[in-house]
Amino acid sequence: MKETRNISRSRAQESSAAIEKMYITMRHLFNRGFYKPMGISGDTLREALLALRPEIYGNIGEEKVELNGLLYVIERLPLGIEECRFINLTSEEGYSKSHFKAIVPPKRRRNCYRIDEEQMNVEITRGRSDIYDILTHLTFIFIESHKIRNRVLLDDAGEVSRDWFKLEQAVSQNKKLTLVEKEKAISHAANILGRTFEEVLDIYDAFGSAASPDRFLHVIFWLGKLAIEEVVDDNKRTITFSPILRERLGHHIHGEIWATNIKEVLKENNLLGRPIHVISANMHSVMNSIFATEVLKTKFKGKSDFFIYEELSKSGANEVRNQVEEVALKCGMISLPDTSGTNIDVQIFDTAKMDWAKTSFPKANTKTKQPVLIVMDYAFGEQAYETIDELLKPYKKETLLNVESVSIMGKAGILEGGKGDIMIPNAHINEGTADNYFFKNELTADMFEGNGISVFAGPMVTVLGTSLQNRDLLKFFHESTWGVIGLEMEGSYYQKAIQSASKIRKSVPLDVKVRYAYYASDNPLETGSTLASGGLGTTGVKPTYLITIKILEQIFNVK
């Protein structure tokens, strides 16, 4: 018998195990109802995150505080959460009808409510992925907070360093700091964080806002303060899950309300019996692709379509955006802002009301079909299954929807190439389980050639969360026979819902067409190209509209 010894796991295997452990742990903690992130109940989650060392969290495993990762996370958490010892995750439980003011993070659509000085409530209406997202972010900032504590707490009695004392003085002023005061405070903060003065200075303003220009110092101080109190006073931070959230999660409560609203509007407008095309995209690219060029051709005379799209995408372009929307609403577009709690707005386009000659698709050949487009804003992770599963169900159990196609356009991480490149998948693989969904994509890489954008085709991996990107695991998926070209969060959930509706439940036609295309927001295998390194800017405009136009050309049968 051959002796086996010294069997060690690769970093990719360790990372895969860490993701699986995090996934199981988070579900366990949710079922338990509460836990203390820096206590014994949070040990497994912390250890798994430190073992995984996701790219987005940079230097999480080192002693110095990770600044880019902290900025990425703070932008996705509500203002003031760093001050709160108690974080309560809830369902939509009526706080919108109270005196509490909703706090919406700049980079993540979720309603949060500051209940008192110590408690922040965060509404979870977008499914389990929302919980995974917020728990990993909170675990990260709590780990970073204890790095601060380690550097400033001199003994168990609570004596702190001079740098900490000076930082506290700067924060307690409650007024905008002068340049001299700011630079003095940055000097002390840099010592506390284990960073250079220049590194702190470079990121300082990104944390701030007009109302709170010195928020960076505020965040660092409160993270450290609560971590110190955890050690000195044994006053642990606690995360709880409301009983209503635990009762509702997984039952498609919000998704069902959302889908029913859409079908009611289709019925009111006599559109239920027409051919339907579902498109998951943003709330401007379909509308602009159809109407913008004609509406704005005088204003931007002689300019290309993509120039017009870039102008529309700029902040402060409300006037021209409103012009396009006004025309769209007169020509068959129905706007449905979300009221269900899914945070997914919808637009319905009745092509029977369009004068094709006054659109960007004068050669549209829809014959007598007169398709209806349902454009839905981006879902979030597992929420994609909930929403599409509910949307493809019959209306009131007897009226089947004639869904001819489902098209998914979105942002994704790329593993070969760079920001702004396009990915055309032929399969989605679920990270952690290797469940896989192979499909015939109506879009092909050839369709996008010749536009000055690199195009990649192949399988893509659906990850638990963007915050769990890990270089070793992604390299394995990319370089092994899986041949993965990119990673995203919703693909396999969309496909699971489409397959069950068309092939098992028969609620939509068996030959429903699917289209998937993504543009690259980051390359997590490249240092300095992760999501934490900044947004796309206008780089994403061309691929976004190129994909949208190719989808619409197929739906409108443009030869």
C-alpha positions in Angstrom: 0.0 0.0 0.0 1.4 3.4 -1.0 2.1 5.6 2.0 0.5 9.1 1.8 2.0 11.9 3.9 2.7 15.6 3.8 -0.6 16.2 2.0 -1.2 19.9 2.0 -3.9 22.0 0.6 -3.3 24.7 -2.1 -4.2 28.3 -1.4 -7.1 27.9 -3.8 -8.4 24.9 -1.8 -8.0 26.8 1.5 -9.8 29.8 0.0 -12.7 27.6 -1.2 -13.0 26.0 2.2 -13.0 29.5 3.8 -15.8 30.7 1.6 -17.9 27.5 2.3 -17.2 28.0 6.1 -18.3 31.7 5.9 -21.5 30.8 3.9 -22.5 28.1 6.5 -21.5 30.3 9.5 -23.5 33.3 8.3 -26.6 31.1 7.8 -26.1 29.6 11.3 -25.7 33.0 12.9 -28.9 34.2 11.1 -30.9 31.2 12.4 -29.4 31.8 15.9 -30.8 35.3 15.9 -27.8 37.3 17.2 -24.0 37.2 17.7 -21.1 39.3 18.9 -18.7 39.7 16.0 -15.6 40.2 18.2 -16.7 37.6 20.7 -16.6 33.8 20.7 -19.7 33.6 18.4 -17.9 35.7 15.8 -14.6 33.7 15.9 -15.4 31.4 12.9 -16.5 34.3 10.7 -13.4 36.3 11.5 -11.0 33.4 11.1 -12.6 32.4 7.7 -12.3 36.0 6.4 -8.7 36.3 7.5 -8.0 32.9 5.9 -9.7 34.0 2.7 -8.0 37.5 2.6 -10.3 38.8 -0.2 -8.6 41.2 -2.7 -11.1 44.0 -1.9 -10.0 44.1 1.7 -6.3 44.5 0.8 -4.1 44.2 3.9 -6.7 42.7 6.2 -4.1 40.1 7.4 -1.5 42.7 8.3 -1.0 45.0 11.3 -1.5 48.2 9.4 -5.1 49.4 8.7 -6.4 48.9 5.2 -7.5 52.2 3.8 -8.9 51.5 0.3 -10.9 48.6 1.6 -12.2 50.7 4.5 -13.4 53.4 2.0 -15.1 50.8 -0.2 -17.0 49.4 2.8 -17.9 52.7 4.4 -19.5 53.8 1.2 -21.8 50.7 1.4 -22.8 51.2 5.0 -25.0 53.8 6.5 -23.6 57.1 7.8 -22.9 56.8 11.5 -22.7 53.0 11.7 -19.2 53.3 13.1 -20.7 54.9 16.3 -23.2 52.1 16.8 -22.7 49.2 19.3 -25.9 47.5 18.3 -26.7 46.7 14.6 -30.1 45.2 14.0 -30.9 43.6 10.6 -34.6 43.9 9.9 -37.2 43.2 7.2 -39.3 46.1 5.9 -41.2 46.6 9.1 -42.8 50.0 8.8 -40.0 52.3 9.8 -40.7 54.4 6.7 -43.9 55.4 8.4 -42.1 56.6 11.5 -40.3 59.8 12.4 -37.0 58.0 11.8 -35.2 59.4 8.7 -34.0 56.8 6.2 -30.2 56.7 5.7 -29.2 55.3 2.3 -25.5 54.5 1.8 -24.0 56.2 -1.2 -23.0 53.0 -3.0 -25.7 50.5 -1.9 -29.4 50.8 -2.0 -30.7 49.9 1.4 -32.8 51.8 3.9 -31.2 52.2 7.3 -32.5 53.9 10.5 -30.6 55.3 13.4 -32.8 54.3 16.3 -30.7 56.0 19.0 -27.1 56.8 19.8 -26.1 53.1 20.1 -28.4 51.3 17.5 -28.6 51.2 13.8 -31.4 49.3 12.0 -30.6 48.0 8.5 -33.4 46.9 6.2 -32.7 43.6 4.4 -35.2 43.4 1.5 -32.9 41.9 -1.2 -32.5 38.4 0.0 -29.7 36.4 1.6 -26.9 38.0 -0.5 -27.7 41.3 1.2 -27.0 39.6 4.6 -23.7 38.0 3.3 -22.7 41.4 1.9 -23.3 43.4 5.1 -21.9 40.7 7.5 -18.6 40.4 5.6 -18.3 44.2 5.5 -19.0 44.5 9.2 -16.6 41.7 10.1 -13.9 43.6 8.1 -14.4 46.9 9.8 -14.5 45.3 13.2 -11.2 43.5 12.5 -9.7 46.9 11.4 -11.1 48.5 14.5 -9.2 46.1 16.7 -6.0 46.9 14.8 -6.5 50.5 15.8 -7.1 49.4 19.4 -3.9 47.4 19.4 -1.9 50.4 18.4 -3.3 52.9 20.8 -4.3 51.0 24.0 -1.2 50.8 26.2 -2.5 48.7 29.1 -5.6 46.8 30.2 -6.6 49.7 32.5 -7.4 51.9 29.5 -4.4 54.1 29.2 -4.0 55.3 25.6 -1.2 56.8 23.4 -0.6 60.5 22.9 -1.6 60.1 19.2 -5.1 58.8 20.3 -5.5 61.6 22.8 -4.7 64.2 20.0 -7.1 62.4 17.5 -9.9 62.6 20.1 -9.3 66.3 20.6 -9.5 66.9 16.8 -12.7 64.9 16.5 -14.4 66.5 19.5 -14.1 70.0 18.0 -17.3 69.5 15.9 -16.3 72.1 13.3 -14.4 72.0 10.0 -10.7 71.8 10.7 -8.3 74.4 9.4 -5.6 73.2 7.1 -3.0 73.2 9.9 -5.4 71.4 12.3 -6.3 68.8 9.6 -2.6 68.1 8.8 -1.8 67.7 12.5 -4.7 65.3 12.9 -3.6 63.4 9.8 -0.1 63.0 11.3 -1.5 61.5 14.5 -3.9 59.3 12.5 -1.1 58.0 10.3 0.8 56.8 13.4 -2.3 55.1 14.7 -3.0 53.4 11.3 0.5 52.3 10.6 0.4 54.3 7.4 2.4 57.2 5.9 1.2 60.8 6.1 0.9 60.8 2.3 -1.2 57.7 2.2 -3.7 59.1 4.7 -3.7 62.5 3.0 -4.4 60.9 -0.4 -7.6 59.1 0.8 -8.8 61.7 3.4 -11.1 63.7 1.2 -12.8 60.6 -0.4 -14.3 59.8 3.0 -15.7 63.3 3.4 -18.7 65.2 2.2 -19.8 68.8 2.1 -21.6 68.3 5.4 -18.8 66.4 7.0 -15.4 67.1 5.3 -13.4 65.5 8.2 -15.4 62.3 8.3 -12.2 60.2 7.9 -11.0 61.1 11.4 -14.5 60.5 12.8 -14.7 57.0 11.3 -11.2 56.1 12.6 -11.9 57.5 16.1 -15.2 55.8 16.6 -14.0 52.4 15.3 -11.1 52.6 17.7 -13.2 53.9 20.6 -15.7 51.0 20.4 -12.9 48.5 20.1 -11.2 49.9 23.2 -14.4 49.7 25.2 -14.9 46.0 24.1 -11.5 45.2 25.7 -11.5 47.6 28.7 -15.2 47.4 29.7 -16.1 44.1 28.0 -18.8 46.0 26.2 -19.1 44.0 23.0 -20.7 45.1 19.8 -23.8 43.0 18.9 -25.5 42.1 15.6 -29.1 40.9 15.8 -31.6 39.7 13.2 -35.2 40.7 13.8 -37.8 37.9 14.3 -39.8 39.2 11.3 -36.7 39.1 9.0 -36.0 35.5 10.1 -39.6 34.5 9.5 -39.8 36.2 6.0 -36.4 35.5 4.4 -36.5 32.9 1.6 -40.2 33.2 1.0 -40.1 35.7 -1.8 -42.3 38.2 0.1 -40.9 41.3 -1.7 -40.3 39.5 -5.0 -43.9 38.4 -5.2 -45.3 41.9 -4.5 -42.9 43.3 -7.1 -43.8 40.8 -9.8 -47.6 41.2 -9.1 -47.3 45.0 -9.5 -45.8 44.5 -12.9 -48.4 42.1 -14.1 -51.2 44.3 -12.8 -49.8 47.2 -14.9 -49.5 44.9 -18.0 -53.2 43.9 -17.5 -54.4 47.5 -17.1 -52.7 48.4 -20.4 -53.9 45.3 -22.3 -50.3 44.0 -22.6 -50.5 40.6 -20.9 -51.2 38.7 -24.2 -48.4 40.3 -26.2 -44.8 38.8 -26.7 -42.8 39.9 -23.7 -39.0 40.4 -23.5 -37.5 40.8 -20.0 -34.2 42.9 -19.8 -32.2 43.2 -16.7 -30.2 46.4 -17.1 -30.0 49.9 -15.6 -32.8 52.5 -15.8 -31.4 54.6 -18.7 -29.6 52.5 -21.3 -32.7 51.0 -23.0 -34.6 54.2 -23.0 -31.6 56.2 -24.2 -30.7 53.6 -26.9 -34.2 53.8 -28.4 -34.9 57.6 -28.1 -31.9 59.7 -27.2 -30.2 60.2 -30.6 -33.4 61.4 -32.2 -34.4 63.6 -29.3 -31.0 65.3 -28.9 -29.8 65.3 -32.6 -30.2 69.1 -32.8 -28.4 69.8 -29.5 -25.5 67.5 -30.4 -25.4 68.0 -34.1 -22.7 66.0 -35.9 -21.8 64.1 -32.7 -21.8 60.3 -32.6 -24.4 58.2 -30.7 -21.8 57.2 -28.1 -20.8 60.8 -27.5 -24.5 61.6 -26.7 -24.7 58.6 -24.4 -21.6 59.8 -22.5 -23.1 63.3 -22.1 -26.3 61.7 -20.7 -24.2 59.7 -18.2 -22.5 62.7 -16.7 -23.5 63.9 -13.3 -25.5 67.1 -13.7 -27.0 66.1 -17.1 -30.5 66.1 -15.6 -31.9 68.5 -18.2 -31.1 66.4 -21.2 -32.0 63.2 -19.4 -35.4 64.6 -18.6 -35.9 65.6 -22.3 -35.4 62.0 -23.3 -37.6 60.6 -20.6 -40.4 63.0 -21.5 -40.4 61.7 -25.1 -40.2 58.1 -24.0 -43.2 58.5 -21.7 -45.2 59.8 -24.6 -44.1 57.0 -26.9 -45.1 53.9 -24.9 -42.8 53.9 -21.8 -44.4 53.3 -18.4 -42.3 54.0 -15.4 -42.7 51.9 -12.3 -40.6 53.1 -9.4 -40.3 50.3 -6.8 -42.8 50.2 -3.9 -42.3 46.6 -2.9 -39.0 46.9 -1.0 -36.9 45.1 -3.6 -35.3 48.3 -4.6 -35.7 47.3 -8.3 -37.4 49.9 -10.4 -39.0 48.9 -13.7 -39.8 50.4 -17.1 -42.3 48.9 -19.5 -42.1 49.7 -23.2 -45.1 49.2 -25.5 -43.5 49.1 -29.0 -47.0 49.5 -30.6 -46.9 53.1 -29.6 -43.4 53.8 -31.1 -42.9 55.5 -34.4 -39.8 53.5 -35.5 -38.7 56.3 -37.8 -38.3 58.6 -34.8 -36.1 56.1 -32.9 -32.6 54.7 -33.3 -34.0 51.6 -34.9 -35.8 52.7 -38.1 -35.2 49.2 -39.6 -37.1 47.5 -36.8 -39.1 44.6 -38.2 -41.5 43.5 -35.5 -44.2 42.8 -38.0 -47.5 42.2 -36.2 -45.8 41.0 -33.0 -45.4 44.4 -31.4 -43.3 43.2 -28.5 -43.4 44.5 -24.9 -40.2 45.2 -23.1 -40.0 44.8 -19.3 -36.7 46.5 -18.2 -35.8 45.8 -14.6 -33.0 47.4 -12.6 -30.2 45.2 -11.3 -31.0 42.6 -8.8 -28.6 41.7 -6.0 -27.2 38.2 -5.8 -29.8 35.6 -4.8 -32.5 38.2 -5.3 -32.1 37.5 -9.0 -33.7 34.1 -8.5 -36.5 35.5 -6.3 -37.5 38.3 -8.8 -37.3 36.3 -12.1 -38.9 33.2 -10.5 -41.9 35.4 -9.4 -42.1 37.4 -12.7 -42.2 34.2 -14.9 -45.1 32.7 -12.9 -48.6 32.9 -14.4 -50.7 35.9 -13.6 -53.4 34.8 -11.0 -52.4 31.2 -11.6 -54.1 30.9 -15.0 -52.8 33.5 -17.4 -49.4 32.4 -18.8 -46.9 35.0 -19.9 -45.6 34.8 -23.5 -42.0 35.5 -22.5 -39.9 35.2 -25.7 -36.6 36.2 -24.2 -34.7 37.1 -21.0 -31.7 39.3 -21.5 -29.2 40.1 -18.7 -26.7 42.9 -19.0 -24.5 43.8 -16.1 -21.1 44.6 -14.5 -18.7 41.9 -13.6 -15.1 41.2 -12.6 -12.9 40.0 -15.5 -10.0 37.6 -15.2 -8.4 38.2 -18.6 -8.5 41.8 -19.8 -9.3 45.1 -18.1 -12.0 47.6 -17.1 -14.6 48.2 -19.9 -14.0 44.9 -21.8 -17.0 42.7 -22.6 -17.7 39.1 -21.5 -20.1 36.8 -23.2 -20.8 33.7 -21.1 -21.9 30.2 -22.2 -22.3 28.9 -18.7 -22.6 30.0 -15.1 -20.8 28.1 -12.3 -21.8 28.6 -8.6 -18.8 29.2 -6.5 -18.6 26.9 -3.5 -20.9 24.2 -4.9 -19.8 23.9 -8.6 -23.5 23.7 -9.5 -23.4 24.7 -13.2 -25.9 26.0 -15.7 -25.0 25.7 -19.4 -27.1 27.6 -22.0 -27.2 28.7 -25.6 -26.5 32.4 -25.5 -28.1 34.3 -28.3 -25.3 36.9 -28.1 -21.9 35.8 -29.4 -18.4 37.4 -29.2 -18.4 38.0 -33.0 -21.2 40.5 -32.7 -19.1 42.8 -30.6 -15.9 42.7 -32.7 -14.6 45.8 -34.4 -15.7 48.3 -31.8 -12.3 48.9 -30.2 -13.3 46.8 -27.1 -11.8 43.5 -26.2 -14.4 40.6 -26.1 -14.0 37.4 -24.1 -16.3 34.3 -24.3 -16.5 31.3 -21.9 -17.9 30.2 -18.6 -18.4 32.7 -15.7 -18.5 32.0 -12.0 -21.3 33.3 -9.8 -19.8 34.4 -6.5 -21.4 34.7 -3.0 -20.3 38.4 -2.9 -18.0 40.9 -4.5 -16.3 41.2 -1.1 -15.2 37.6 -1.2 -13.1 37.8 -4.3 -9.9 35.8 -3.7 -7.0 35.8 -6.1 -5.9 32.2 -5.6 -9.4 30.8 -6.1 -10.0 33.0 -9.1 -6.7 32.0 -10.6 -7.7 28.3 -10.2 -11.0 28.9 -11.9 -9.3 30.8 -14.7 -6.3 28.6 -15.3 -7.8 25.2 -14.8 -10.1 23.4 -17.3 -13.0 25.4 -15.9 -11.6 28.2 -18.1 -13.6 30.9 -16.3 -13.4 34.4 -17.9 -15.1 36.4 -15.2 -17.1 36.6 -12.0 -20.5 38.1 -11.1 -23.2 37.7 -8.5 -26.5 36.9 -10.3 -26.1 34.8 -13.4 -26.7 31.3 -12.1 -29.7 32.6 -10.1 -31.3 34.1 -13.2 -30.6 30.9 -15.2 -32.0 28.6 -12.4 -35.2 30.6 -12.5 -35.5 30.6 -16.3 -34.8 26.9 -16.6 -37.3 25.9 -13.9 -40.0 28.2 -15.5 -39.5 27.0 -19.1 -38.4 23.3 -18.7 -40.2 22.1 -15.5 -43.1 24.4 -14.6 -43.9 25.3 -18.2 -45.1 28.7 -17.2 -43.2 30.3 -20.1 -42.4 28.9 -23.6 -39.9 26.0 -23.7 -37.9 27.8 -26.4 -37.4 31.1 -24.4 -34.2 32.8 -25.6 -31.5 33.9 -23.2 -28.9 36.6 -23.6 -26.1 37.3 -21.2 -23.4 40.0 -21.6 -21.3 41.7 -19.0 -18.8 44.6 -19.1 -15.8 44.6 -16.8 -15.8 46.8 -13.7 -12.5 45.4 -12.4 -9.9 42.7 -12.7 -9.3 41.2 -9.2 -6.2 39.3 -10.5 -4.5 42.6 -11.1 -3.1 44.6 -8.2 -4.7 48.1 -8.2 -7.6 47.0 -10.4 -10.0 45.6 -7.8 -13.4 47.3 -7.1 -11.8 49.1 -4.1 -9.5 51.0 -6.5 -12.3 53.2 -7.8 -15.2 53.2 -10.3 -15.3 53.0 -14.1 -16.0 56.6 -14.8 -17.1 57.0 -18.5 -15.2 53.8 -19.4 -18.4 51.8 -18.8 -20.6 53.9 -21.1 -19.5 52.4 -24.5 -19.7 48.7 -23.5 -23.0 49.3 -21.7 -24.7 50.8 -24.7 -23.0 48.4 -27.2 -24.5 45.5 -25.3 -27.9 47.2 -24.9 -28.1 47.9 -28.7 -27.2 44.3 -29.6 -29.9 43.0 -27.3 -32.5 45.5 -28.8 -31.4 44.7 -32.4 -32.3 41.0 -31.8 -35.6 41.8 -30.1 -36.5 44.3 -32.9 -35.3 41.9 -35.6 -33.0 44.5 -37.1 -31.0 42.8 -40.0 
